[in-house]
Amino acid sequence: CTAQELCLLLDAYATKRCFVQSVTDAVTEQTLMRLNEFTPSQLCLHASSYTRLGMENEELMRRISNQIIEAVGDEMETSLSARDICILAHAFAKLGEEKSRDVFNMLSRAALPVMRDFTAKELQSLLVSCAHARHADNELLENISAQAQRCIAQFGAESLALTLRGMAFFGRTDDPIFTRALGELPRVILAMRPADIAIVCSSFAAAQVKSPFLVDLVSPVILEKAPTFNTVEWLLLLRSYATLGPNKMFFSAVTNYLKVDELEQGQLDEALGFTQQLTKEAGDNLAPLD
């Protein structure tokens, strides 16, 4: 097999989530012997295949990362595509901050020249991978935000929620992506799952972006979908509304559908505290949880 054939073979197994020890052992042996024959793009896909198969081979991943870093170089002698960057970031994010630092430093440099090629889904993927690896590069984040604003209409419900969570995770409280996202929420709000709604609210709260428009928009949807929210999502929403501000429809939903008997004592205390805070802020007869 050529390097390309080895790459495509392992990708086929990974796509089907089919792990066959004898096959992966043979591919790994050949990969280590012929690593210099792989292009950087092929190595990105190869690393992704190993990750998707759940294989942990630190030596192989170390050699793959070194090979790609050397090929790209400090002066960007070899370019990576947006897709290459995303799948490599996803593969190495799972290795942790320490083991992925050099790869993500290289990816930060490699992403900037091709940033305008990133789709909304690819931006979300890269941002989530950076968060998992705790890779906070301000220049990269600014460019991700700028591209996200350019292609804001491409974002679906889940990708928009996860992008906002990533920006909030890195503490970008003044990032204009939050303002732009408000304009897109009416388009995607009905397609959002309970988890997406909870993530969006918690992201705005974490970023300290208080928007009456957001509260007025999501509260009726929360009330409509209230039976489908789980306990964790209700607690996340309560925590978010404590920052975003009270709303009668949200109160109606949470008091009727949050299953208090399923809460642990610490969760119950937290829920009561947030509910009492919101009741006090509302200045009317909104009842706290029993």
N, C-alpha and C positions, 0 to 999 in steps of 0.2 A: 504493500500500500504506500502511496505517496502521502506527504504531509496533509494535502487537501483531502485525500480519501480517509485518512485517520480522523481528521476533524469532522467530516460529514458523517462518518460511521458512529462516532460517539454522540454526536448531536442527535442522530436518529433515535438512539437508545434513550437519551435524556428527554427528548420530546415525548416519547411514549412512557416515560418514567419506568423503563424496563431495565432493571439492574441484573446483569449476568456476570458473575465474578470472573469467569474464565476470559470473557471478552474484554472487560475493563482492565484486567491484569495484562493481557496481551497488548492492548492499546497503550497502556501506561509505559510498558517496557519499550515499545517502539518510539513513543513520544520522547522519553528521556534520551534515547540513543540518537534521535534525529531532530532534536529541538531547534538546531540552527537552520533547519530547512523550512520551518514555519514562518509565515509572514506575521507581523503584529496583529493584523485583523483575524487571522486564523487562530492565533493564541488567545485572543479575547473570547472567541466562541468556544474554544477548547476549555478554558477556565470556567466558563459558564456551564458547560456540559458536566464537568466534574461536580460543580456546586449543585446543579439540579438533580444529580444522581445521589446527592448526600454523601459523597466520598470525601474523606479527610486525609489528604496527603500533603502535609506541610512542605516537604522537600520539593515536590513537583510544583506546587503553587509558588514557592519561593523562586524556583528557577524560571518559571513562566514570567513572573513579575520582573525579575532582573533582566530577562531577555527583552521584554517590551520596553522597559525603562531605558535600556541601552539603545534600542532601535530608535526610539523617539528622540532621545538626547535632550540636552539643555536648550539647543537652538531649533528644536522641532524639525529635525532632519526628515522624520517620517510622520505623516499626519494620520490621525485616527478619525473615523467617521463618528457621527453622533450615536449611531447604533453601537459601534465598538465600545465607545466610552460608557454607555449605559450598561451593557452586559458585563463589562469588566468591573465596573463599580459595584454592581449587584453581587458579583461573584466574590469580591474581596471584602465587601462590607461585613459579611458573616464571619470573617476571621478576627474581627475586633480592631480596636483603635491602634494598638501597638503594631500588629502584624501587617496592617494595611496602610500605614502612614505614608510610606514611600510611593506606593501606587497612587494614592489619592493626591499627593503633591504633584505627581506627574499628570494625572488626569485634569487637575485644575488648569495646568498650562495647556494641555491638549484641547480642552473644551472651548477655550476662548475664541480661537480662530474660526470654529465651526458652529458657534452658538446659534446663529441664525438658522441653522439647519435643523435644530431640535424641534420636534413636535411637542404638543402639550403633554402627551403621555410620556415621552422621553424626559421632559423636564421634571415631571413628577417622579419618575423612576430615579433619576440622578439625585434629586433632592432628598428622597427617602433614603437612598444608599449613603449619602453624606451624613445624614442624621444618625443612621445606624453605626457608622464608623466614627461619629463625633468629629467630623472633618469640617471645621468652621473656617472657611476661606472667604473673607468679605468681598473680594473682587469677583470671585466665582458667583457668590450669592447675588450680588448686584446685577451681574449679567444674566443669571437665571431669571431674576425678577423682571428685568427689562424685556427678555424674550417672552416670558409668560404674559406680559402685558400686550406685547405685539400680537400674540396668537391666542388671546383670551377666549375668543369665540370657539376655539377648538376643544376647550376643556369640557369633559363630561362631569357628572355628579361626583363620582368617586375621585377622579383625578384632581378636581378642584379642591375637594375637601383635604386630600392628602398633601397637596401643594401648600395650602394655607397652614396645615399643621406643621409642615417642615419649616416654613418661615417663622412661625411662632416658636418652634423649638430652638431656633438660633437667635431668638430675642430681637427679631427685626420689627420693633414696635412702630417705627415710622415708615415702613415699606409701603409704597403706593399700590402694591398688588392687592392689599386689603380693600382699598377704595375701589379699584377696578373690579374686584370680585363681587362687590355689592351690586354692581350693575348687571352681573351675569347670573346672580342667584335666582331671580324670578324665572329665568329660562330653564334652570336645572332642578329647582327645589322639589318639584313633584316627583322627580325620578330618584331623589335621594333616599337611601335606606336610613333606618333609625341611626345606625352607626355613623353614617355620613353627616347627618344633621347634628349629632352630638359632637362630632369632630369639628365641624364648622363653628359651632357656638363656642366650644372650648378654645379654639384657635384665636377667635376674636377676643375672647376674655383674656387669654394668656398674653396677647399682644397689647392689651389695654386699649383696644379700639371699641369704644362704646357707641353703638349706633341704634337709635330708636327704630330706624328703618329695618334693620336686621331683626330686631325683636318682634316688630309688627308682622314681618314676613314669615318668620319660622314658627311663631306661636300657633297660628291656626293649623299649620301642617302637623305640628307635634300633637295637637288635640285630636286631629283626624286619625293619626297613625298611633295614638297612645297605646292601644292594646298590643302593639308589636315591639315596644321598647322593653329591653331587659333591665335588670336592677342596676348593672354597671352603667348603662347609658343614662338612666334616670339620675344617678348620683353625679355623673359628669355634667348633665344639664343643670342640676341644682347648683353645682359649684359655678357653672358659667353664668347663670342668671343672677347669682349673687354679685357678680361684677357688672353684667350687662344691664341689670335693672328688672324690677318685677313686671309681671303681666298676668291679667286675670285668666286668660285662656290657658296659659301655661300652668297656673295654679290649679285650675279645674282638672287638667290632665294629670298632673303629678299627684294630687291628693286622691284621685279616684283610681289610679292605675299602678302607682308604686306599691309593691307588695312589702309592707313594713315587716311582716313576720318572717321574711326571707333575709332580712338584714342582720349582720352581726352587730354586736353592741357598739363597736367603734363607728360602723357605717350608720347606725341608727342615730347616734349622737351627732354625727356630721349632718345628716339629713335634717334633723330637728333644728340644729343651729342655723343652717342656711335658710330653712323655711321661716323660722322666726325672724331672721334678718330681713327677708323679703317682705314679710307681713308688716313689719315695722316701717319699712321704707315706703310701702304702698299707701299707708295712712288710711286704710279702710278696714272692713271686717273680713278680710281674707283669713281663713282659718288655717292654723298650722297643723302639721301631721299629728294624729293621735298616738 
